[in-house]
């Protein structure tokens, strides 16, 4: 492999007594072995007595992890020829992208909610699927903050080791000071894969955000008694409760306006298509028992 900042190509030429001396050399380079006139990069004049030649690639920037084909054609004339025939075709492949590709599929989802109990456990997750053109990571740096302008945003809160063949990775943070646990306040996070070498850190990384649930401190059993999914949702929301029989569902927007009030049972299916984008408070009630949840329409 050759570096992506390769500056020039070189070759040698030794005149043969039975052949006409060239006036110069035509350099062709492209992405396929079938090089045509459109792949002509430049002309290098022949100098009597000189055997080694180079040509600049300044007008032909190279991409990472790419195979290039090239040839040098001695010619009697730069425009009209005749050209040498049967010239050798060469190839080279550039280096991999020195940093890993990005992670994906964050948990909680971007713009979503995270329900936590009183111990303030925050569970983060992401997927990483290696791409052939990129270097493999050795670890992931995780950054979290309630404000990306804070100094703490520049310092990773944890390192998670990369294991080959593993695609899903997790991190649990407990009562971490970088978070703002106030209801409906943005918290930001990102995961940066890091490979070996001075260029092993990707120049950019996707920043995600999420909110903590309005009802911080509920028990796990209570949380499992009322589930709303997917959250955020765009078209349909499903509700699953521990109730048997009919129960009441009330939905209010954040200004307290009643959006929906119905009697339902089992796993309810709510259409959100006509709802404005935003956040809503859901309350399900049966007798003296009620559960609440915040959902987002996106």
PyMOL commands that set and color helices and strands:
alter all, ss='L'
color gray80, all
select helices_A, chain A and resi 37-39+151-154+220-224
alter helices_A, ss='H'
color red, helices_A
select strands_A, chain A and resi 8-12+24-30+40-45+52-56+67-75+90-93+104-107+112-114+121-127+139-145+158-161+168-174+187-194+208-212+226-229+236-241+246-253+258-265+268-271+278-286+289-297
alter strands_A, ss='S'
color yellow, strands_A
deselect
rebuild
show_as cartoon
